[in-house]
Amino acid sequence: MEMMDSSDENLRRAGAAIAEGKLVVIPTETVYGLGADAFNPDAVARVFEAKMRPAFDPLIVHISTLDDIERIATSFPPKARLLAEILWPGPLTMILPKRPEVPDIVTSGLGTVAVRFPAHPVARKIIEYSGTVVAAPSANPFGYISPTTARHVAKTLGDRVDFIVDGGPCAVGVESTVIDMTRDTPALLRPGGMPLERIRDIIGEVLIPGKKGGPIASPGQLKSHYAPRANLYLYDWNSLPGAIHSSQSGAVQPGPPSGLGLPGRVAAIVFDGSRASKLAGTGLFRQVCALSERGDMREAASRLFALLHELDTAGFAAIYAERVPEEGLGRAINDRLYRASKK
């Protein structure tokens, strides 16, 4: 980890590092963010790894110009555009329909993307120099207090990141307000640094959890989510195919035995290539997919959502998945497989 000041030379270095797939801690007006190239799924997987985040919650994508919206969102509704014209740059995040080029690991498989245009000039320069857009959650380990100085980050993340850019104390000091702009009536998903009253002054009604419009779940918090159309059955690590026939196997959810014998309609997901080869040899599955051929947890994390989409598109009737080792990013992978499974 290298701590650097906010000279223009260092900001260019920081931007180039992001473009190379490295992790750079950037100052914003809200809190310090752990930044990675939003179009690089492996770099984004490193973000979750560094934070020891137990689940792939959606990340906020930071832009340096309004023109960047076209790179990540399919549309920019009139009310969202009005908020942008008046409140951006600033501590406001808007949920918009995402473009397919945005990796699913950034959005947790959702069809929407969270977008923010930060007010901090150092953050905007780093993003500009990176030539990309930057996915950046708060730069702290999961469960820790959000950092508002570079020193906070150095103390808690240290060598898990490549660079920390010191831009001084954060002016706002709390996370951004998050508004879902994909609804007919916008909805508050998280209160934060932009007052709700200010937003309402501009666009009118905004739904609030527990009030008009009913409770609103933040992205990634639903018990059943990320699910393909095919039934996905989840088993313990290295337990297929025997676990399918045994209720004593410790499986989260046993699949129907009738799924076997129909290899034309059944697929399997396992952790690594060697395990995939063994299962393929049983002839029980039409397709056996490894999350990572070489057993790399970071690659497995970055591939998870794309693989679920691939199998869903292929039209399988059932998917049998094994948990991965419960370590590091494996906890997040298992969490998402559980949420996608038939319960």
Beta strands, then each sheet from edge to edge (+ up, - down):
strand 1: 2-4
strand 2: 24-26
strand 3: 33-37
strand 4: 60-62
strand 5: 92-97
strand 6: 112-116
strand 7: 134-135
strand 8: 163-165
strand 9: 177-180
strand 10: 187-190
strand 11: 231-235
strand 12: 266-272
strand 13: 287-292
strand 14: 318-322
sheet 1: 1+ 8+ 2+ 3- 7+ 4- 6- 5+ 9+ 10-
sheet 2: 11+ 14+ 12+ 13+
end
